[in-house]
Amino acid sequence: MQTLILTVLLLAVSCTAMPRALNAPGPCCFQFFTGTVPKPKIISVIKTHSHCHVQGFIISTAAGKEFCVSQNVVWAQTAFDEQ
């Protein structure tokens, strides 16, 4: 019985699934850009993780800047769809 308890405790201590589950899922947006980024300047558009409180797109530009834009913005949705 003691061997079983010791084995279970060792497995619980060495389990890596729980710490990884606690890691942040990815970038989230907390403030949103309300302007427009010209299509030729957009390098990439990625969606924020589904666990973020508010869904958005992260727009990366050729100048090395990143903007958070709401997923409700039509031009951002179009840029995402056209990638």
N, C-alpha and C positions, 0 to 999 in steps of 0.2 A: 504494500500500500504506500509506504514512504517513497519507494522508487517511482511509482506512478505520479505522485504529487511532485516530486523533484523534477521529473521529466516534463510535466505540464508547465511548471514554473520556468524551466529553462527554455522551453519553446516560446512562452509568452515574452520573455526577456529578449530573445533573439529575433522575434518577428519584426520585419521591416515594413510591413504593409501599413501599419497605423501611422508611423511618422511621415511616410510619403503622402498619406491621405490628408494630413494636416497642412501640407505645403500649399501655398497660394496657387490657384489654378492658372494664373496668367494675368496679363495686364487688364485693369479695369479703368473705365473713364469716370471721373468725378466732376469735371467741368467740360462743357461742349463748345466747340467753335461754331459760331453762327453764320460765318461768311461762306464764301465759295472758293474752292481751290480749282484753278483752271486744269482741265483734263490733261493737257500736255505736260504739266508739272508733277502729276501723280506717278509715283514709282510703284507703290503697292497699297492695297487696302485689305486689312484683315478685320475680322469680327472679334469683338471681345468675347471672353469665355462666357458660356451660358450661366455660370454661377455668379456673375457680376450682378450687382443690384440693378443697374440700368444697362441695357444693351446698347452698344455703339460700334462704330468702325474706327480703327486707327489708320489714318491716312499718312503715308510717308511721301515726302516730296524729294525732288532732285536736289534741292538745297540742303537736305539733311534734316529738315524739320518734320515733326510729327504733330498731327492734330487729331483730337477726338471729336467725332461727329456723330450725332444721333442716328440710329438706324431708320428713323422716320424721314430723314432728309432724302429727297428724290435723287439729287445729283450724286450723293454718296452711294446710294443703293445701285444706281446705274453703273458707277465706276467699279463697284464690287462685282456686279454681274458680268461686266465686260472683261474682266481679267482673264 
